Amino acid sequence: MSPLTQDLRALGGASAPAARQATARWLAWLRHWQVAARMRRATARAEAAQAQVIAAAREACAVEGATTEFEVVEFDGQRYGAVYVDGKLNCLLPGLERL
């Protein structure tokens, strides 16, 4: 038995347009949930990548005994990752959205 037929039976004596509306609402909710889940996964991947960059920068500077900081700066509408070593700007990382 197909899911659509099961939905029709669950609605009891509802007419076909009401069943289509219920199915459309359910599909809209499902699409919304999938988009939200995709965004959560992308955000988690970006945060993990950013943490790796920060860890690599700290590890590279640990030998020198320097303190490092990572921030996001914006120049001309573009976002860059900024690595500061002992309070001085060391480098800018382009393509921050890929991190």
N, C-alpha and C positions, 0 to 999 in steps of 0.2 A: 504494500500500500504506500503510495507516495505521501510525502509530508504535506503537500497541499490538500490531498483528500483527508488526511488526518485533521488538518486545520478546519476544513469544512464540517467535519463531523463534530469537532469540539465546539463549534459555534451553534450547534443544535439546529433550530429552524430558521437560522438567519438566511437572508437572501444572498445571491451571488455577489452583488455589488458590495454588501457589507463584508463579505468574506475577502474580497479583493482589497478593500480598505484596510482590514485588519492585517492582511499579509503585507501590504505596502508599508504600513506603520512598523511592522516587525522588521522588514528588510531595511527600512531607513534607520532604525535603531541599531541593527547589526552593522551597517556601513559606518555609522557614527562610532560605534565601539571599536571597529577595526582600525579606523583612522586614529583614534585616540591611543590605541595600543601601539600602532606603528610610530606615533610621535614619542611615546614613552620609551620605546626601544631605541629610537634614534638619539634621544636625549641621554639615555644611559650610555650608549656607545660614545657619544661626544664627551661626556664627563670622564669616562674611563680613558679615552685618548688624551684628554687634557691632563689628567693625573699622571699618565705616563711621561708626557713632555715635562711636567714639573719635576717628577722624580729624576728624569735623565739630567735636567739642568742642575738640580741639587747635587746629584752624584758627580757630575763633571766638575762642579765647583768645590766639592767637599775636600778634594785633595789639597786645594789651596787654602782651606780653612775659611773660605768666604761664605757669607750668608747670601742666599738667593731668595728672590720673590718673583712671583708670576702675576701679572695683571693683564687686563684687556684694555687696549687703548684704541682710539678712533682717529684716523687721519683721512681727510678728504672723503668722508663717508664710508671708508673701508675699515673693518675691524682687524686688528693685529694683536697677537700675543706678545707681550713685552716681558723680557727677562731682565731683572735688575740684580746686579751683583754688588754687594756692599752699598746699596742705595743708588748706584749709578746704572743707567741704561746700558745693558750689554748687547742685546740684539732684539730685533723685531721678527716675529714669525708670521709670514703672510699666510693667507688661506686658513684663517682660524676656524671657519665653518667646517673644514675637513678634519680638524683635530678631534 
